[in-house]
Amino acid sequence: MTDDVPVTEKPDTRRLDDLLEDLYRGQERVSQADIYRRAVAAELPSEWLTRICALPEGEYSVDEAADLLGGTVT
């Protein structure tokens, strides 16, 4: 008997990372509302829209946004 541990794959964050890189180009901080609007316009999957919508209102640096959303942009 083997104990196969299920492998949990990391979600593909390329589209989110691309969105954040584009959104933060020339900007230090961006509001949650702006991130959400751009994500909707980019037709990101509902999983990402839900995560973005759940962020508290306010402004975020790219590092903060990526960390909270699970992206890899730094």
PQR file with spaces between the fields and no chain letter, atoms N, CA, C, O and H, PARSE charges and radii, in Angstrom:
ATOM       1  N    MET     1       0.850   -1.182    0.000 -0.4000 1.5000
ATOM       2  CA   MET     1       0.000    0.000    0.000 -0.0000 2.0000
ATOM       3  C    MET     1       0.892    1.240    0.000  0.5500 1.7000
ATOM       4  O    MET     1       1.823    1.348    0.798 -0.5500 1.4000
ATOM       5  N    THR     2       0.607    2.137   -0.871 -0.4000 1.5000
ATOM       6  CA   THR     2       1.372    3.384   -0.923 -0.0000 2.0000
ATOM       7  C    THR     2       0.483    4.534   -0.519  0.5500 1.7000
ATOM       8  O    THR     2      -0.716    4.555   -0.800 -0.5500 1.4000
ATOM       9  H    THR     2      -0.149    2.050   -1.519  0.4000 1.0000
ATOM      10  N    ASP     3       1.077    5.454    0.123 -0.4000 1.5000
ATOM      11  CA   ASP     3       0.356    6.665    0.518 -0.0000 2.0000
ATOM      12  C    ASP     3       0.672    7.757   -0.484  0.5500 1.7000
ATOM      13  O    ASP     3       1.613    8.529   -0.305 -0.5500 1.4000
ATOM      14  H    ASP     3       2.050    5.437    0.351  0.4000 1.0000
ATOM      15  N    ASP     4      -0.116    7.813   -1.528 -0.4000 1.5000
ATOM      16  CA   ASP     4       0.079    8.850   -2.527 -0.0000 2.0000
ATOM      17  C    ASP     4      -0.496   10.161   -2.009  0.5500 1.7000
ATOM      18  O    ASP     4      -1.691   10.277   -1.740 -0.5500 1.4000
ATOM      19  H    ASP     4      -0.881    7.185   -1.674  0.4000 1.0000
ATOM      20  N    VAL     5       0.364   11.116   -1.881 -0.4000 1.5000
ATOM      21  CA   VAL     5      -0.060   12.432   -1.440 -0.0000 2.0000
ATOM      22  C    VAL     5      -0.488   13.204   -2.677  0.5500 1.7000
ATOM      23  O    VAL     5       0.278   13.321   -3.633 -0.5500 1.4000
ATOM      24  H    VAL     5       1.335   11.022   -2.100  0.4000 1.0000
ATOM      25  N    PRO     6      -1.704   13.730   -2.665 -0.5600 1.5000
ATOM      26  CA   PRO     6      -2.131   14.489   -3.842  0.2800 2.0000
ATOM      27  C    PRO     6      -1.270   15.728   -4.036  0.5500 1.7000
ATOM      28  O    PRO     6      -0.917   16.418   -3.081 -0.5500 1.4000
ATOM      29  N    VAL     7      -0.949   15.986   -5.267 -0.4000 1.5000
ATOM      30  CA   VAL     7      -0.140   17.154   -5.615 -0.0000 2.0000
ATOM      31  C    VAL     7      -1.088   18.309   -5.887  0.5500 1.7000
ATOM      32  O    VAL     7      -1.974   18.223   -6.737 -0.5500 1.4000
ATOM      33  H    VAL     7      -1.236   15.425   -6.044  0.4000 1.0000
ATOM      34  N    THR     8      -0.886   19.373   -5.159 -0.4000 1.5000
ATOM      35  CA   THR     8      -1.704   20.556   -5.360 -0.0000 2.0000
ATOM      36  C    THR     8      -0.960   21.478   -6.306  0.5500 1.7000
ATOM      37  O    THR     8       0.126   21.966   -5.995 -0.5500 1.4000
ATOM      38  H    THR     8      -0.166   19.442   -4.468  0.4000 1.0000
ATOM      39  N    GLU     9      -1.554   21.707   -7.459 -0.4000 1.5000
ATOM      40  CA   GLU     9      -0.923   22.582   -8.436 -0.0000 2.0000
ATOM      41  C    GLU     9      -1.210   24.032   -8.096  0.5500 1.7000
ATOM      42  O    GLU     9      -2.305   24.385   -7.658 -0.5500 1.4000
ATOM      43  H    GLU     9      -2.436   21.310   -7.712  0.4000 1.0000
ATOM      44  N    LYS    10      -0.199   24.864   -8.308 -0.4000 1.5000
ATOM      45  CA   LYS    10      -0.411   26.289   -8.134 -0.0000 2.0000
ATOM      46  C    LYS    10      -1.259   26.783   -9.296  0.5500 1.7000
ATOM      47  O    LYS    10      -1.064   26.351  -10.433 -0.5500 1.4000
ATOM      48  H    LYS    10       0.691   24.577   -8.664  0.4000 1.0000
ATOM      49  N    PRO    11      -2.186   27.669   -9.028 -0.5600 1.5000
ATOM      50  CA   PRO    11      -2.986   28.195  -10.134  0.2800 2.0000
ATOM      51  C    PRO    11      -2.108   28.986  -11.104  0.5500 1.7000
ATOM      52  O    PRO    11      -1.115   29.594  -10.706 -0.5500 1.4000
ATOM      53  N    ASP    12      -2.481   28.967  -12.355 -0.4000 1.5000
ATOM      54  CA   ASP    12      -1.757   29.709  -13.372 -0.0000 2.0000
ATOM      55  C    ASP    12      -2.038   31.195  -13.167  0.5500 1.7000
ATOM      56  O    ASP    12      -3.175   31.649  -13.303 -0.5500 1.4000
ATOM      57  H    ASP    12      -3.288   28.472  -12.678  0.4000 1.0000
ATOM      58  N    THR    13      -1.008   31.931  -12.843 -0.4000 1.5000
ATOM      59  CA   THR    13      -1.187   33.345  -12.524 -0.0000 2.0000
ATOM      60  C    THR    13      -0.711   34.276  -13.639  0.5500 1.7000
ATOM      61  O    THR    13      -0.638   35.490  -13.444 -0.5500 1.4000
ATOM      62  H    THR    13      -0.085   31.562  -12.732  0.4000 1.0000
ATOM      63  N    ARG    14      -0.388   33.718  -14.800 -0.4000 1.5000
ATOM      64  CA   ARG    14       0.170   34.561  -15.865 -0.0000 2.0000
ATOM      65  C    ARG    14      -0.742   35.716  -16.259  0.5500 1.7000
ATOM      66  O    ARG    14      -0.274   36.843  -16.419 -0.5500 1.4000
ATOM      67  H    ARG    14      -0.447   32.733  -14.958  0.4000 1.0000
ATOM      68  N    ARG    15      -2.033   35.451  -16.418 -0.4000 1.5000
ATOM      69  CA   ARG    15      -2.946   36.526  -16.825 -0.0000 2.0000
ATOM      70  C    ARG    15      -3.054   37.593  -15.744  0.5500 1.7000
ATOM      71  O    ARG    15      -3.088   38.787  -16.042 -0.5500 1.4000
ATOM      72  H    ARG    15      -2.413   34.535  -16.288  0.4000 1.0000
ATOM      73  N    LEU    16      -3.107   37.157  -14.480 -0.4000 1.5000
ATOM      74  CA   LEU    16      -3.155   38.109  -13.369 -0.0000 2.0000
ATOM      75  C    LEU    16      -1.854   38.906  -13.311  0.5500 1.7000
ATOM      76  O    LEU    16      -1.876   40.128  -13.158 -0.5500 1.4000
ATOM      77  H    LEU    16      -3.079   36.187  -14.238  0.4000 1.0000
ATOM      78  N    ASP    17      -0.736   38.222  -13.432 -0.4000 1.5000
ATOM      79  CA   ASP    17       0.561   38.901  -13.401 -0.0000 2.0000
ATOM      80  C    ASP    17       0.677   39.922  -14.528  0.5500 1.7000
ATOM      81  O    ASP    17       1.152   41.037  -14.316 -0.5500 1.4000
ATOM      82  H    ASP    17      -0.718   37.230  -13.557  0.4000 1.0000
ATOM      83  N    ASP    18       0.241   39.537  -15.724 -0.4000 1.5000
ATOM      84  CA   ASP    18       0.276   40.462  -16.867 -0.0000 2.0000
ATOM      85  C    ASP    18      -0.587   41.692  -16.600  0.5500 1.7000
ATOM      86  O    ASP    18      -0.192   42.818  -16.900 -0.5500 1.4000
ATOM      87  H    ASP    18      -0.145   38.630  -15.896  0.4000 1.0000
ATOM      88  N    LEU    19      -1.772   41.459  -16.031 -0.4000 1.5000
ATOM      89  CA   LEU    19      -2.671   42.569  -15.713 -0.0000 2.0000
ATOM      90  C    LEU    19      -2.020   43.513  -14.709  0.5500 1.7000
ATOM      91  O    LEU    19      -2.046   44.730  -14.892 -0.5500 1.4000
ATOM      92  H    LEU    19      -2.093   40.544  -15.787  0.4000 1.0000
ATOM      93  N    LEU    20      -1.439   42.961  -13.652 -0.4000 1.5000
ATOM      94  CA   LEU    20      -0.816   43.797  -12.624 -0.0000 2.0000
ATOM      95  C    LEU    20       0.376   44.561  -13.186  0.5500 1.7000
ATOM      96  O    LEU    20       0.552   45.741  -12.884 -0.5500 1.4000
ATOM      97  H    LEU    20      -1.418   41.972  -13.503  0.4000 1.0000
ATOM      98  N    GLU    21       1.196   43.899  -14.000 -0.4000 1.5000
ATOM      99  CA   GLU    21       2.345   44.587  -14.593 -0.0000 2.0000
ATOM     100  C    GLU    21       1.895   45.757  -15.448  0.5500 1.7000
ATOM     101  O    GLU    21       2.482   46.837  -15.387 -0.5500 1.4000
ATOM     102  H    GLU    21       1.053   42.940  -14.245  0.4000 1.0000
ATOM     103  N    ASP    22       0.859   45.548  -16.243 -0.4000 1.5000
ATOM     104  CA   ASP    22       0.342   46.609  -17.100 -0.0000 2.0000
ATOM     105  C    ASP    22      -0.291   47.726  -16.274  0.5500 1.7000
ATOM     106  O    ASP    22      -0.066   48.907  -16.538 -0.5500 1.4000
ATOM     107  H    ASP    22       0.382   44.671  -16.293  0.4000 1.0000
ATOM     108  N    LEU    23      -1.074   47.348  -15.286 -0.4000 1.5000
ATOM     109  CA   LEU    23      -1.796   48.310  -14.461 -0.0000 2.0000
ATOM     110  C    LEU    23      -0.850   49.196  -13.653  0.5500 1.7000
ATOM     111  O    LEU    23      -1.110   50.387  -13.482 -0.5500 1.4000
ATOM     112  H    LEU    23      -1.256   46.388  -15.071  0.4000 1.0000
ATOM     113  N    TYR    24       0.231   48.629  -13.161 -0.4000 1.5000
ATOM     114  CA   TYR    24       1.145   49.375  -12.299 -0.0000 2.0000
ATOM     115  C    TYR    24       2.265   50.075  -13.064  0.5500 1.7000
ATOM     116  O    TYR    24       3.108   50.730  -12.452 -0.5500 1.4000
ATOM     117  H    TYR    24       0.442   47.661  -13.300  0.4000 1.0000
ATOM     118  N    ARG    25       2.288   49.950  -14.374 -0.4000 1.5000
ATOM     119  CA   ARG    25       3.318   50.625  -15.162 -0.0000 2.0000
ATOM     120  C    ARG    25       3.186   52.133  -14.933  0.5500 1.7000
ATOM     121  O    ARG    25       2.192   52.745  -15.323 -0.5500 1.4000
ATOM     122  H    ARG    25       1.603   49.417  -14.871  0.4000 1.0000
ATOM     123  N    GLY    26       4.191   52.716  -14.302 -0.4000 1.5000
ATOM     124  CA   GLY    26       4.177   54.152  -14.031 -0.0000 2.0000
ATOM     125  C    GLY    26       3.358   54.555  -12.813  0.5500 1.7000
ATOM     126  O    GLY    26       3.220   55.746  -12.535 -0.5500 1.4000
ATOM     127  H    GLY    26       4.999   52.219  -13.985  0.4000 1.0000
ATOM     128  N    GLN    27       2.817   53.600  -12.088 -0.4000 1.5000
ATOM     129  CA   GLN    27       1.995   53.874  -10.899 -0.0000 2.0000
ATOM     130  C    GLN    27       2.616   53.197   -9.675  0.5500 1.7000
ATOM     131  O    GLN    27       3.079   52.060   -9.759 -0.5500 1.4000
ATOM     132  H    GLN    27       2.929   52.632  -12.313  0.4000 1.0000
ATOM     133  N    GLU    28       2.625   53.888   -8.557 -0.4000 1.5000
ATOM     134  CA   GLU    28       3.111   53.275   -7.322 -0.0000 2.0000
ATOM     135  C    GLU    28       2.009   52.535   -6.587  0.5500 1.7000
ATOM     136  O    GLU    28       2.238   51.467   -6.019 -0.5500 1.4000
ATOM     137  H    GLU    28       2.249   54.812   -8.489  0.4000 1.0000
ATOM     138  N    ARG    29       0.807   53.107   -6.600 -0.4000 1.5000
ATOM     139  CA   ARG    29      -0.322   52.512   -5.887 -0.0000 2.0000
ATOM     140  C    ARG    29      -1.559   52.598   -6.776  0.5500 1.7000
ATOM     141  O    ARG    29      -1.741   53.565   -7.516 -0.5500 1.4000
ATOM     142  H    ARG    29       0.621   53.974   -7.062  0.4000 1.0000
ATOM     143  N    VAL    30      -2.396   51.582   -6.691 -0.4000 1.5000
ATOM     144  CA   VAL    30      -3.621   51.523   -7.485 -0.0000 2.0000
ATOM     145  C    VAL    30      -4.740   51.070   -6.561  0.5500 1.7000
ATOM     146  O    VAL    30      -4.529   50.223   -5.693 -0.5500 1.4000
ATOM     147  H    VAL    30      -2.248   50.797   -6.090  0.4000 1.0000
ATOM     148  N    SER    31      -5.923   51.628   -6.746 -0.4000 1.5000
ATOM     149  CA   SER    31      -7.049   51.283   -5.872 -0.0000 2.0000
ATOM     150  C    SER    31      -7.616   49.907   -6.208  0.5500 1.7000
ATOM     151  O    SER    31      -7.461   49.405   -7.321 -0.5500 1.4000
ATOM     152  H    SER    31      -6.095   52.316   -7.451  0.4000 1.0000
ATOM     153  N    GLN    32      -8.265   49.323   -5.231 -0.4000 1.5000
ATOM     154  CA   GLN    32      -8.929   48.034   -5.417 -0.0000 2.0000
ATOM     155  C    GLN    32      -9.954   48.139   -6.530  0.5500 1.7000
ATOM     156  O    GLN    32     -10.101   47.216   -7.332 -0.5500 1.4000
ATOM     157  H    GLN    32      -8.390   49.731   -4.327  0.4000 1.0000
ATOM     158  N    ALA    33     -10.662   49.254   -6.585 -0.4000 1.5000
ATOM     159  CA   ALA    33     -11.690   49.450   -7.611 -0.0000 2.0000
ATOM     160  C    ALA    33     -11.073   49.476   -9.005  0.5500 1.7000
ATOM     161  O    ALA    33     -11.640   48.913   -9.941 -0.5500 1.4000
ATOM     162  H    ALA    33     -10.542   50.003   -5.934  0.4000 1.0000
ATOM     163  N    ASP    34      -9.921   50.122   -9.154 -0.4000 1.5000
ATOM     164  CA   ASP    34      -9.254   50.166  -10.457 -0.0000 2.0000
ATOM     165  C    ASP    34      -8.754   48.784  -10.870  0.5500 1.7000
ATOM     166  O    ASP    34      -8.858   48.401  -12.035 -0.5500 1.4000
ATOM     167  H    ASP    34      -9.460   50.580   -8.394  0.4000 1.0000
ATOM     168  N    ILE    35      -8.217   48.047   -9.917 -0.4000 1.5000
ATOM     169  CA   ILE    35      -7.767   46.681  -10.217 -0.0000 2.0000
ATOM     170  C    ILE    35      -8.955   45.850  -10.692  0.5500 1.7000
ATOM     171  O    ILE    35      -8.855   45.116  -11.675 -0.5500 1.4000
ATOM     172  H    ILE    35      -8.132   48.358   -8.970  0.4000 1.0000
ATOM     173  N    TYR    36     -10.074   45.970   -9.991 -0.4000 1.5000
ATOM     174  CA   TYR    36     -11.265   45.188  -10.344 -0.0000 2.0000
ATOM     175  C    TYR    36     -11.786   45.574  -11.731  0.5500 1.7000
ATOM     176  O    TYR    36     -12.103   44.704  -12.542 -0.5500 1.4000
ATOM     177  H    TYR    36     -10.156   46.566   -9.192  0.4000 1.0000
ATOM     178  N    ARG    37     -11.874   46.871  -11.998 -0.4000 1.5000
ATOM     179  CA   ARG    37     -12.362   47.330  -13.311 -0.0000 2.0000
ATOM     180  C    ARG    37     -11.502   46.784  -14.445  0.5500 1.7000
ATOM     181  O    ARG    37     -12.022   46.308  -15.454 -0.5500 1.4000
ATOM     182  H    ARG    37     -11.616   47.578  -11.340  0.4000 1.0000
ATOM     183  N    ARG    38     -10.189   46.856  -14.273 -0.4000 1.5000
ATOM     184  CA   ARG    38      -9.285   46.361  -15.314 -0.0000 2.0000
ATOM     185  C    ARG    38      -9.371   44.850  -15.458  0.5500 1.7000
ATOM     186  O    ARG    38      -9.253   44.324  -16.564 -0.5500 1.4000
ATOM     187  H    ARG    38      -9.767   47.243  -13.453  0.4000 1.0000
ATOM     188  N    ALA    39      -9.575   44.145  -14.342 -0.4000 1.5000
ATOM     189  CA   ALA    39      -9.706   42.683  -14.400 -0.0000 2.0000
ATOM     190  C    ALA    39     -10.966   42.278  -15.152  0.5500 1.7000
ATOM     191  O    ALA    39     -10.952   41.319  -15.923 -0.5500 1.4000
ATOM     192  H    ALA    39      -9.670   44.573  -13.443  0.4000 1.0000
ATOM     193  N    VAL    40     -12.056   43.007  -14.929 -0.4000 1.5000
ATOM     194  CA   VAL    40     -13.307   42.741  -15.645 -0.0000 2.0000
ATOM     195  C    VAL    40     -13.103   43.013  -17.135  0.5500 1.7000
ATOM     196  O    VAL    40     -13.509   42.212  -17.977 -0.5500 1.4000
ATOM     197  H    VAL    40     -12.068   43.787  -14.303  0.4000 1.0000
ATOM     198  N    ALA    41     -12.479   44.136  -17.454 -0.4000 1.5000
ATOM     199  CA   ALA    41     -12.240   44.490  -18.854 -0.0000 2.0000
ATOM     200  C    ALA    41     -11.338   43.459  -19.538  0.5500 1.7000
ATOM     201  O    ALA    41     -11.488   43.192  -20.731 -0.5500 1.4000
ATOM     202  H    ALA    41     -12.149   44.787  -16.770  0.4000 1.0000
ATOM     203  N    ALA    42     -10.409   42.886  -18.786 -0.4000 1.5000
ATOM     204  CA   ALA    42      -9.495   41.876  -19.333 -0.0000 2.0000
ATOM     205  C    ALA    42     -10.126   40.480  -19.349  0.5500 1.7000
ATOM     206  O    ALA    42      -9.517   39.514  -19.809 -0.5500 1.4000
ATOM     207  H    ALA    42     -10.287   43.103  -17.818  0.4000 1.0000
ATOM     208  N    GLU    43     -11.346   40.395  -18.842 -0.4000 1.5000
ATOM     209  CA   GLU    43     -12.091   39.132  -18.795 -0.0000 2.0000
ATOM     210  C    GLU    43     -11.324   38.030  -18.059  0.5500 1.7000
ATOM     211  O    GLU    43     -11.233   36.891  -18.517 -0.5500 1.4000
ATOM     212  H    GLU    43     -11.841   41.179  -18.468  0.4000 1.0000
ATOM     213  N    LEU    44     -10.774   38.414  -16.897 -0.4000 1.5000
ATOM     214  CA   LEU    44     -10.118   37.410  -16.056 -0.0000 2.0000
ATOM     215  C    LEU    44     -11.162   36.423  -15.550  0.5500 1.7000
ATOM     216  O    LEU    44     -12.341   36.762  -15.452 -0.5500 1.4000
ATOM     217  H    LEU    44     -10.848   39.339  -16.524  0.4000 1.0000
ATOM     218  N    PRO    45     -10.740   35.209  -15.229 -0.5600 1.5000
ATOM     219  CA   PRO    45     -11.684   34.210  -14.714  0.2800 2.0000
ATOM     220  C    PRO    45     -12.356   34.677  -13.419  0.5500 1.7000
ATOM     221  O    PRO    45     -11.813   35.494  -12.675 -0.5500 1.4000
ATOM     222  N    SER    46     -13.530   34.144  -13.179 -0.4000 1.5000
ATOM     223  CA   SER    46     -14.307   34.556  -12.009 -0.0000 2.0000
ATOM     224  C    SER    46     -13.558   34.328  -10.703  0.5500 1.7000
ATOM     225  O    SER    46     -13.777   35.059   -9.737 -0.5500 1.4000
ATOM     226  H    SER    46     -13.971   33.480  -13.783  0.4000 1.0000
ATOM     227  N    GLU    47     -12.690   33.341  -10.652 -0.4000 1.5000
ATOM     228  CA   GLU    47     -11.893   33.091   -9.435 -0.0000 2.0000
ATOM     229  C    GLU    47     -11.071   34.326   -9.076  0.5500 1.7000
ATOM     230  O    GLU    47     -11.012   34.719   -7.911 -0.5500 1.4000
ATOM     231  H    GLU    47     -12.512   32.747  -11.437  0.4000 1.0000
ATOM     232  N    TRP    48     -10.438   34.937  -10.076 -0.4000 1.5000
ATOM     233  CA   TRP    48      -9.628   36.119   -9.824 -0.0000 2.0000
ATOM     234  C    TRP    48     -10.493   37.324   -9.499  0.5500 1.7000
ATOM     235  O    TRP    48     -10.145   38.124   -8.631 -0.5500 1.4000
ATOM     236  H    TRP    48     -10.485   34.618  -11.023  0.4000 1.0000
ATOM     237  N    LEU    49     -11.635   37.460  -10.200 -0.4000 1.5000
ATOM     238  CA   LEU    49     -12.531   38.579   -9.917 -0.0000 2.0000
ATOM     239  C    LEU    49     -13.043   38.512   -8.483  0.5500 1.7000
ATOM     240  O    LEU    49     -13.157   39.535   -7.808 -0.5500 1.4000
ATOM     241  H    LEU    49     -11.917   36.810  -10.905  0.4000 1.0000
ATOM     242  N    THR    50     -13.348   37.311   -8.027 -0.4000 1.5000
ATOM     243  CA   THR    50     -13.821   37.125   -6.648 -0.0000 2.0000
ATOM     244  C    THR    50     -12.735   37.533   -5.659  0.5500 1.7000
ATOM     245  O    THR    50     -13.016   38.209   -4.669 -0.5500 1.4000
ATOM     246  H    THR    50     -13.256   36.480   -8.575  0.4000 1.0000
ATOM     247  N    ARG    51     -11.512   37.129   -5.920 -0.4000 1.5000
ATOM     248  CA   ARG    51     -10.402   37.496   -5.030 -0.0000 2.0000
ATOM     249  C    ARG    51     -10.196   39.009   -4.992  0.5500 1.7000
ATOM     250  O    ARG    51     -10.004   39.589   -3.924 -0.5500 1.4000
ATOM     251  H    ARG    51     -11.284   36.580   -6.724  0.4000 1.0000
ATOM     252  N    ILE    52     -10.236   39.638   -6.155 -0.4000 1.5000
ATOM     253  CA   ILE    52     -10.032   41.085   -6.228 -0.0000 2.0000
ATOM     254  C    ILE    52     -11.167   41.819   -5.525  0.5500 1.7000
ATOM     255  O    ILE    52     -10.936   42.788   -4.802 -0.5500 1.4000
ATOM     256  H    ILE    52     -10.392   39.166   -7.023  0.4000 1.0000
ATOM     257  N    CYS    53     -12.386   41.354   -5.739 -0.4000 1.5000
ATOM     258  CA   CYS    53     -13.554   41.973   -5.113 -0.0000 2.0000
ATOM     259  C    CYS    53     -13.482   41.861   -3.582  0.5500 1.7000
ATOM     260  O    CYS    53     -13.990   42.728   -2.870 -0.5500 1.4000
ATOM     261  H    CYS    53     -12.573   40.566   -6.326  0.4000 1.0000
ATOM     262  N    ALA    54     -12.860   40.807   -3.090 -0.4000 1.5000
ATOM     263  CA   ALA    54     -12.759   40.578   -1.646 -0.0000 2.0000
ATOM     264  C    ALA    54     -11.696   41.447   -0.973  0.5500 1.7000
ATOM     265  O    ALA    54     -11.650   41.529    0.254 -0.5500 1.4000
ATOM     266  H    ALA    54     -12.448   40.103   -3.669  0.4000 1.0000
ATOM     267  N    LEU    55     -10.842   42.094   -1.768 -0.4000 1.5000
ATOM     268  CA   LEU    55      -9.838   42.976   -1.167 -0.0000 2.0000
ATOM     269  C    LEU    55     -10.536   44.150   -0.488  0.5500 1.7000
ATOM     270  O    LEU    55     -11.502   44.687   -1.030 -0.5500 1.4000
ATOM     271  H    LEU    55     -10.878   42.027   -2.765  0.4000 1.0000
ATOM     272  N    PRO    56     -10.066   44.551    0.677 -0.5600 1.5000
ATOM     273  CA   PRO    56     -10.619   45.761    1.293  0.2800 2.0000
ATOM     274  C    PRO    56     -10.379   46.967    0.392  0.5500 1.7000
ATOM     275  O    PRO    56      -9.373   47.037   -0.314 -0.5500 1.4000
ATOM     276  N    GLU    57     -11.307   47.907    0.424 -0.4000 1.5000
ATOM     277  CA   GLU    57     -11.132   49.124   -0.357 -0.0000 2.0000
ATOM     278  C    GLU    57      -9.856   49.812    0.080  0.5500 1.7000
ATOM     279  O    GLU    57      -9.469   49.759    1.248 -0.5500 1.4000
ATOM     280  H    GLU    57     -12.124   47.850    0.997  0.4000 1.0000
ATOM     281  N    GLY    58      -9.221   50.446   -0.856 -0.4000 1.5000
ATOM     282  CA   GLY    58      -7.985   51.157   -0.557 -0.0000 2.0000
ATOM     283  C    GLY    58      -7.036   51.031   -1.718  0.5500 1.7000
ATOM     284  O    GLY    58      -7.380   50.492   -2.770 -0.5500 1.4000
ATOM     285  H    GLY    58      -9.535   50.489   -1.805  0.4000 1.0000
ATOM     286  N    GLU    59      -5.832   51.535   -1.516 -0.4000 1.5000
ATOM     287  CA   GLU    59      -4.810   51.488   -2.550 -0.0000 2.0000
ATOM     288  C    GLU    59      -3.738   50.483   -2.167  0.5500 1.7000
ATOM     289  O    GLU    59      -3.434   50.280   -0.992 -0.5500 1.4000
ATOM     290  H    GLU    59      -5.553   51.973   -0.662  0.4000 1.0000
ATOM     291  N    TYR    60      -3.172   49.857   -3.201 -0.4000 1.5000
ATOM     292  CA   TYR    60      -2.189   48.804   -2.996 -0.0000 2.0000
ATOM     293  C    TYR    60      -0.991   49.032   -3.904  0.5500 1.7000
ATOM     294  O    TYR    60      -1.130   49.494   -5.037 -0.5500 1.4000
ATOM     295  H    TYR    60      -3.420   50.023   -4.156  0.4000 1.0000
ATOM     296  N    SER    61       0.191   48.700   -3.389 -0.4000 1.5000
ATOM     297  CA   SER    61       1.372   48.648   -4.242 -0.0000 2.0000
ATOM     298  C    SER    61       1.288   47.343   -5.024  0.5500 1.7000
ATOM     299  O    SER    61       0.489   46.468   -4.690 -0.5500 1.4000
ATOM     300  H    SER    61       0.304   48.325   -2.469  0.4000 1.0000
ATOM     301  N    VAL    62       2.097   47.209   -6.049 -0.4000 1.5000
ATOM     302  CA   VAL    62       2.069   45.981   -6.842 -0.0000 2.0000
ATOM     303  C    VAL    62       2.451   44.777   -5.988  0.5500 1.7000
ATOM     304  O    VAL    62       1.885   43.697   -6.159 -0.5500 1.4000
ATOM     305  H    VAL    62       2.746   47.919   -6.320  0.4000 1.0000
ATOM     306  N    ASP    63       3.407   44.947   -5.067 -0.4000 1.5000
ATOM     307  CA   ASP    63       3.805   43.845   -4.191 -0.0000 2.0000
ATOM     308  C    ASP    63       2.653   43.403   -3.288  0.5500 1.7000
ATOM     309  O    ASP    63       2.409   42.210   -3.106 -0.5500 1.4000
ATOM     310  H    ASP    63       3.867   45.824   -4.928  0.4000 1.0000
ATOM     311  N    GLU    64       1.953   44.388   -2.728 -0.4000 1.5000
ATOM     312  CA   GLU    64       0.825   44.073   -1.846 -0.0000 2.0000
ATOM     313  C    GLU    64      -0.282   43.355   -2.616  0.5500 1.7000
ATOM     314  O    GLU    64      -0.819   42.349   -2.152 -0.5500 1.4000
ATOM     315  H    GLU    64       2.152   45.357   -2.875  0.4000 1.0000
ATOM     316  N    ALA    65      -0.615   43.877   -3.791 -0.4000 1.5000
ATOM     317  CA   ALA    65      -1.685   43.280   -4.588 -0.0000 2.0000
ATOM     318  C    ALA    65      -1.324   41.860   -4.997  0.5500 1.7000
ATOM     319  O    ALA    65      -2.146   40.952   -4.869 -0.5500 1.4000
ATOM     320  H    ALA    65      -0.178   44.693   -4.168  0.4000 1.0000
ATOM     321  N    ALA    66      -0.112   41.657   -5.485 -0.4000 1.5000
ATOM     322  CA   ALA    66       0.311   40.321   -5.908 -0.0000 2.0000
ATOM     323  C    ALA    66       0.296   39.356   -4.732  0.5500 1.7000
ATOM     324  O    ALA    66      -0.138   38.213   -4.870 -0.5500 1.4000
ATOM     325  H    ALA    66       0.555   42.394   -5.589  0.4000 1.0000
ATOM     326  N    ASP    67       0.767   39.810   -3.581 -0.4000 1.5000
ATOM     327  CA   ASP    67       0.797   38.948   -2.401 -0.0000 2.0000
ATOM     328  C    ASP    67      -0.609   38.560   -1.964  0.5500 1.7000
ATOM     329  O    ASP    67      -0.865   37.394   -1.665 -0.5500 1.4000
ATOM     330  H    ASP    67       1.120   40.739   -3.469  0.4000 1.0000
ATOM     331  N    LEU    68      -1.510   39.516   -1.926 -0.4000 1.5000
ATOM     332  CA   LEU    68      -2.879   39.244   -1.477 -0.0000 2.0000
ATOM     333  C    LEU    68      -3.668   38.412   -2.484  0.5500 1.7000
ATOM     334  O    LEU    68      -4.553   37.650   -2.094 -0.5500 1.4000
ATOM     335  H    LEU    68      -1.302   40.463   -2.170  0.4000 1.0000
ATOM     336  N    LEU    69      -3.360   38.546   -3.762 -0.4000 1.5000
ATOM     337  CA   LEU    69      -4.121   37.845   -4.788 -0.0000 2.0000
ATOM     338  C    LEU    69      -3.482   36.523   -5.207  0.5500 1.7000
ATOM     339  O    LEU    69      -4.105   35.727   -5.910 -0.5500 1.4000
ATOM     340  H    LEU    69      -2.641   39.165   -4.078  0.4000 1.0000
ATOM     341  N    GLY    70      -2.265   36.290   -4.788 -0.4000 1.5000
ATOM     342  CA   GLY    70      -1.604   35.037   -5.146 -0.0000 2.0000
ATOM     343  C    GLY    70      -0.799   35.118   -6.421  0.5500 1.7000
ATOM     344  O    GLY    70      -0.410   34.094   -6.982 -0.5500 1.4000
ATOM     345  H    GLY    70      -1.759   36.937   -4.217  0.4000 1.0000
ATOM     346  N    GLY    71      -0.547   36.326   -6.881 -0.4000 1.5000
ATOM     347  CA   GLY    71       0.261   36.497   -8.091 -0.0000 2.0000
ATOM     348  C    GLY    71       1.736   36.416   -7.765  0.5500 1.7000
ATOM     349  O    GLY    71       2.126   36.264   -6.608 -0.5500 1.4000
ATOM     350  H    GLY    71      -0.863   37.158   -6.425  0.4000 1.0000
ATOM     351  N    THR    72       2.548   36.520   -8.797 -0.4000 1.5000
ATOM     352  CA   THR    72       3.986   36.405   -8.599 -0.0000 2.0000
ATOM     353  C    THR    72       4.745   37.663   -9.003  0.5500 1.7000
ATOM     354  O    THR    72       5.976   37.650   -9.029 -0.5500 1.4000
ATOM     355  H    THR    72       2.231   36.644   -9.738  0.4000 1.0000
ATOM     356  N    VAL    73       4.050   38.735   -9.316 -0.4000 1.5000
ATOM     357  CA   VAL    73       4.696   39.982   -9.707 -0.0000 2.0000
ATOM     358  C    VAL    73       5.288   40.626   -8.460  0.5500 1.7000
ATOM     359  O    VAL    73       4.629   40.710   -7.424 -0.5500 1.4000
ATOM     360  H    VAL    73       3.051   38.745   -9.295  0.4000 1.0000
ATOM     361  N    THR    74       6.532   41.079   -8.565 -0.4000 1.5000
ATOM     362  CA   THR    74       7.137   41.814   -7.444 -0.0000 2.0000
ATOM     363  C    THR    74       7.914   42.991   -7.951  0.5500 1.7000
ATOM     364  O    THR    74       8.496   43.733   -7.160 -0.5500 1.4000
ATOM     365  H    THR    74       7.067   41.011   -9.407  0.4000 1.0000
